[in-house]
Amino acid sequence: MQPNSATATIDAPSAGGLADSLPTGALERMARLAWRNNARCIGRLFWESLHLFDARTVDSPEEVFEACVRHLEYASNGGRIRPAVTVFASAGPEERGIRIWNTQLIRYAGYRAADGTILGDPDQVAFTTRVIEMGWQPPRDRSAFDVLPLVVDFPGHAPRWFELPKHAVLEVPISHPEFDWFADLGLKWHAVPAVSDRAMVGGGHRFTAAPFSGHYMVTEIASRNFGDDGRYNLLPVIAGRMGIDCYKRSMLWKDRALVEINTAVLHSFQKAGVVIVDHHTASVQFMQHVAKEEQCGRRVPGDWSWLVPPMSGSACPVFHRYYDDARPEPAYVEQGRPW
């Protein structure tokens, strides 16, 4: 553990509340139901397998950080990814509660140069700037994949950043089964998607820090993180390497590049022995989840715009129906940016 040197404290309410009287079993049930109710998640078939780490008794920023590292170690599991949630102390109605500033436990830095160009993840530029102002020093040789520190905001303490240990960050180098030049791009991605900025709510309880994770669907990395214009924007690079004319839309260069970058990510994770699912399989699994829920007399909350994969949408069964607009609790809900 490598925390920053800040030790100042501020006046703030203590973490914890009435919800911390919940038995661990009831808390685990709440966390699983929050996953089952997550309208944006296509991977809900496995909601009953979610493992709970009950971290409601931690009483310092250091212990929050250590619990997050434990979460990543458990979830990574040498590539055999396991779904997990770590729940910290609850917050009262007027309390700020424990907050993790990062959107996910693992994210890559984004550095904006004087000429406006960005090295790394454009989505993380503002946060990267903030943690540098807090005293974090990026590696001497900056890269497009520098792991950001974890920032913990604990009641009674000033926000603190902590370097994640390398053993807790499982990463996969990206290559292609046919294009040798793909490996020369130096791409990689982390194995565990652990959302860390949402609150878990239900029954009047509010847990402001409850990072949860499953495993990746290939399009999350390839189509969105690598492909989006506002992210790594690699489609023109891939198409150019493939020799496709990017000035002619009729060449469908974006579509062809998307297929190959998804092929590369899927191939690389499978080669490394890291769990990942393709979007066609994930869609079939979700429809199995829908059938099981309907057999139990439950309607399935769903956000169509999130459930339909960002590639080959109409070729996936999730495309061809709509879902319940209700947003029941328990739930994982968005919170205002803490910083």
C-alpha positions in Angstrom: 0.0 0.0 0.0 1.3 3.4 -1.0 -0.9 6.2 0.4 -0.2 9.9 -0.2 1.2 11.8 2.7 -1.9 13.9 3.6 -2.9 13.4 7.2 -5.2 16.4 7.8 -8.6 15.7 9.2 -11.8 17.7 8.8 -15.0 17.8 10.9 -17.6 15.5 9.5 -20.2 13.0 10.6 -19.0 9.5 11.4 -19.7 6.8 8.8 -22.4 4.3 9.7 -26.1 4.3 10.4 -29.1 2.2 11.3 -28.7 0.1 8.1 -25.5 -1.4 9.6 -27.7 -3.4 11.9 -28.7 -5.5 8.9 -27.5 -9.1 9.3 -24.8 -10.0 6.8 -27.2 -12.5 5.1 -29.8 -9.8 4.6 -27.2 -7.4 3.2 -26.0 -10.1 0.7 -29.6 -10.6 -0.4 -30.0 -6.8 -0.8 -26.8 -6.6 -3.0 -27.9 -9.6 -5.2 -31.4 -8.1 -5.7 -29.8 -4.8 -6.6 -27.9 -6.6 -9.4 -31.1 -8.4 -10.5 -32.8 -5.0 -10.7 -30.0 -3.3 -12.6 -31.7 -2.2 -15.8 -28.4 -1.5 -17.6 -26.8 -4.9 -17.0 -26.9 -7.6 -19.6 -25.2 -10.2 -17.3 -27.9 -10.6 -14.7 -28.4 -14.4 -15.3 -25.8 -14.9 -12.6 -27.2 -12.5 -10.0 -27.5 -15.2 -7.4 -23.7 -15.9 -7.5 -22.7 -12.4 -6.3 -20.3 -12.7 -3.4 -20.5 -10.1 -0.6 -17.6 -8.6 1.3 -19.2 -7.0 4.4 -16.9 -4.1 5.1 -19.2 -2.0 7.3 -16.8 -2.0 10.2 -13.8 -0.4 8.6 -13.0 2.8 10.3 -10.2 4.5 8.2 -9.3 5.4 4.6 -6.5 2.8 4.8 -9.0 0.0 5.6 -11.3 1.1 2.8 -8.4 0.9 0.4 -7.3 -2.5 1.7 -10.9 -3.8 1.3 -10.9 -2.6 -2.3 -7.6 -4.4 -3.0 -9.1 -7.6 -1.4 -12.1 -7.2 -3.7 -9.9 -7.0 -6.8 -7.8 -10.0 -5.7 -10.9 -12.1 -5.2 -12.6 -11.0 -8.3 -9.6 -11.5 -10.5 -9.0 -15.0 -9.3 -6.1 -15.6 -11.8 -8.4 -14.9 -14.7 -11.4 -17.0 -13.6 -13.4 -13.8 -12.8 -15.8 -14.0 -9.9 -18.7 -11.5 -9.3 -18.3 -9.6 -6.1 -19.5 -6.5 -4.1 -17.9 -4.8 -1.2 -20.3 -2.8 1.0 -19.0 -0.2 3.4 -20.8 1.6 6.2 -24.2 3.2 5.5 -24.9 6.9 5.6 -27.7 8.7 7.3 -30.1 11.0 5.4 -28.0 14.1 5.9 -24.6 12.4 5.9 -22.1 12.4 3.0 -20.9 9.0 3.8 -17.8 7.1 2.5 -17.1 7.8 -1.1 -14.7 6.4 -3.7 -14.0 9.1 -6.2 -13.0 6.7 -9.1 -15.8 5.6 -11.4 -14.2 2.2 -11.4 -11.6 0.7 -9.1 -9.3 0.3 -12.1 -9.1 3.1 -14.7 -6.3 4.5 -16.9 -5.1 8.0 -16.7 -5.7 10.6 -19.4 -3.1 13.4 -19.9 -3.9 16.5 -21.9 -0.9 18.1 -23.6 -0.5 21.8 -24.3 -1.6 21.4 -27.9 -4.9 19.7 -26.8 -3.9 16.2 -27.7 -4.6 13.5 -25.1 -2.5 10.5 -24.1 -4.5 7.8 -22.5 -8.2 7.8 -21.7 -10.0 11.1 -22.5 -12.8 10.1 -20.2 -10.3 10.3 -17.2 -8.6 13.7 -18.0 -10.4 15.7 -15.4 -10.0 13.1 -12.7 -6.3 12.6 -13.6 -5.7 16.4 -13.3 -7.4 16.4 -9.9 -5.3 13.6 -8.5 -2.1 15.2 -9.8 -3.2 18.4 -8.0 -3.5 16.2 -4.8 0.1 15.1 -5.2 0.0 11.9 -7.3 3.0 11.7 -9.6 2.4 9.8 -12.8 5.2 7.4 -14.0 8.2 9.1 -15.4 7.5 7.6 -18.8 3.8 8.3 -19.2 1.8 5.8 -21.3 -1.7 5.4 -22.6 -2.4 2.8 -19.9 -1.1 4.2 -16.5 -3.3 2.9 -13.7 -4.9 5.7 -11.7 -4.6 5.8 -7.9 -7.7 5.1 -5.8 -9.1 8.1 -4.0 -10.9 7.4 -0.7 -13.1 10.1 0.9 -13.8 9.0 4.5 -15.9 11.1 7.0 -13.6 12.9 9.4 -10.6 12.6 7.0 -9.3 14.6 4.0 -9.6 12.7 0.7 -6.6 10.4 0.2 -5.1 8.7 -2.8 -3.6 5.2 -2.8 -1.6 3.4 -5.5 -3.1 0.1 -6.4 -0.5 -2.7 -6.1 0.4 -4.4 -9.3 -0.7 -7.8 -8.2 -4.3 -6.5 -7.8 -4.5 -5.2 -11.3 -4.8 -8.1 -13.8 -4.3 -6.9 -17.3 -4.5 -8.5 -20.8 -2.2 -7.4 -23.7 -4.1 -7.2 -26.9 -3.1 -9.1 -30.0 -5.0 -10.5 -33.1 -5.2 -14.1 -34.3 -4.4 -13.0 -37.9 -2.9 -9.5 -37.9 0.6 -9.6 -36.4 0.8 -5.8 -36.5 -2.0 -5.6 -33.9 0.4 -6.4 -31.0 2.6 -3.6 -32.1 -0.1 -1.1 -31.1 0.7 -1.8 -27.4 -2.9 -2.1 -26.4 -4.0 -3.7 -23.1 -7.0 -3.7 -20.8 -7.7 -4.6 -17.2 -9.7 -7.8 -16.5 -12.2 -6.7 -13.8 -14.8 -4.0 -14.4 -15.5 -2.8 -10.9 -18.0 0.1 -10.7 -17.2 2.1 -7.6 -19.0 5.4 -7.7 -22.6 4.3 -7.2 -24.6 3.9 -4.0 -26.6 0.8 -3.1 -30.0 1.8 -1.8 -33.1 0.0 -0.6 -35.6 -0.1 2.2 -34.5 3.3 3.4 -30.9 2.3 3.6 -28.1 4.0 1.6 -24.6 2.6 1.2 -22.6 5.4 -0.5 -19.6 3.1 -1.2 -20.4 -0.3 -2.6 -18.1 -1.2 -5.5 -19.4 -4.2 -7.5 -18.0 -6.2 -10.4 -18.7 -9.0 -12.8 -16.9 -9.9 -16.0 -16.5 -8.0 -19.3 -18.6 -8.3 -22.4 -16.2 -7.9 -25.3 -18.0 -4.9 -26.8 -17.6 -2.9 -23.6 -13.8 -2.9 -24.2 -13.5 -3.1 -27.9 -16.4 -1.1 -29.2 -16.8 1.5 -26.4 -13.5 1.9 -24.6 -11.3 1.5 -27.6 -13.7 2.5 -30.4 -15.7 5.6 -29.2 -14.6 8.9 -30.5 -14.5 10.3 -27.0 -12.4 7.4 -25.7 -9.3 5.8 -27.3 -10.8 6.4 -30.8 -8.9 3.5 -32.4 -11.2 2.7 -35.3 -9.3 5.0 -37.8 -6.0 3.5 -36.6 -7.2 0.0 -37.1 -8.8 0.7 -40.5 -5.6 2.5 -41.6 -3.5 -0.6 -40.7 -6.0 -2.7 -42.6 -5.6 -0.6 -45.7 -9.2 0.6 -45.8 -10.0 4.0 -47.2 -11.4 5.9 -44.2 -12.7 8.8 -46.4 -15.4 6.6 -48.1 -18.3 5.8 -45.8 -19.4 3.3 -48.4 -16.3 1.2 -47.5 -17.9 0.6 -44.1 -14.5 1.1 -42.6 -15.8 1.7 -39.1 -17.8 -1.6 -39.2 -14.9 -3.6 -40.5 -12.5 -2.1 -37.9 -15.0 -2.8 -35.2 -15.1 -6.5 -36.1 -11.4 -6.8 -36.0 -10.9 -5.0 -32.7 -13.6 -7.1 -31.1 -11.9 -10.2 -32.5 -8.6 -9.1 -31.1 -10.0 -8.4 -27.6 -11.9 -11.7 -27.5 -8.9 -13.6 -28.7 -6.5 -12.0 -26.3 -8.7 -12.6 -23.2 -9.3 -16.2 -24.2 -5.6 -16.7 -24.9 -4.7 -15.3 -21.4 -7.3 -17.5 -19.7 -9.3 -14.5 -18.5 -13.1 -14.8 -18.5 -14.9 -12.6 -21.1 -18.2 -13.1 -23.0 -19.0 -12.2 -26.6 -22.1 -10.0 -27.2 -24.0 -12.8 -28.9 -23.6 -15.2 -26.0 -24.3 -12.5 -23.5 -27.6 -11.7 -25.3 -28.7 -15.3 -25.3 -27.8 -15.5 -21.6 -29.9 -12.4 -20.9 -32.9 -13.9 -22.7 -32.5 -17.0 -20.5 -32.6 -14.6 -17.5 -35.8 -13.0 -18.8 -37.4 -16.4 -19.3 -36.5 -17.4 -15.7 -37.8 -14.2 -14.2 -41.1 -14.4 -16.1 -41.6 -18.0 -15.0 -41.3 -16.6 -11.4 -43.9 -14.0 -12.2 -41.5 -11.1 -12.2 -41.1 -8.5 -14.9 -37.5 -7.6 -15.9 -36.4 -4.0 -15.6 -34.4 -3.0 -18.6 -32.8 0.0 -20.4 -32.9 -1.0 -24.1 -30.2 1.5 -25.0 -27.8 -0.2 -22.6 -28.8 -3.8 -23.1 -28.5 -3.9 -26.9 -24.8 -4.3 -27.7 -23.0 -1.5 -29.5 -22.2 -3.8 -32.4 -24.4 -6.1 -34.4 -27.5 -5.0 -32.4 -30.2 -6.5 -34.6 -28.3 -9.8 -34.8 -28.8 -10.2 -31.0 -32.1 -11.3 -29.5 -32.1 -8.5 -26.9 -32.7 -6.1 -29.8 -36.2 -7.4 -30.7 -38.2 -6.5 -27.6 -38.7 -3.9 -25.0 -38.3 -4.1 -21.2 -40.1 -2.9 -18.1 -39.6 0.8 -17.4 -39.9 0.3 -13.6 -36.8 0.9 -11.5 -37.4 -1.1 -8.3 -35.2 -1.1 -5.2 -32.8 -2.4 -4.0 -30.7 -0.8 -6.7 -27.3 0.6 -7.5 -27.9 4.3 -8.2 -25.8 7.2 -9.6 -24.5 9.8 -7.2 -23.2 13.3 -7.7 -19.5 13.6 -8.5 -17.9 13.8 -5.0 -15.0 16.0 -6.2 
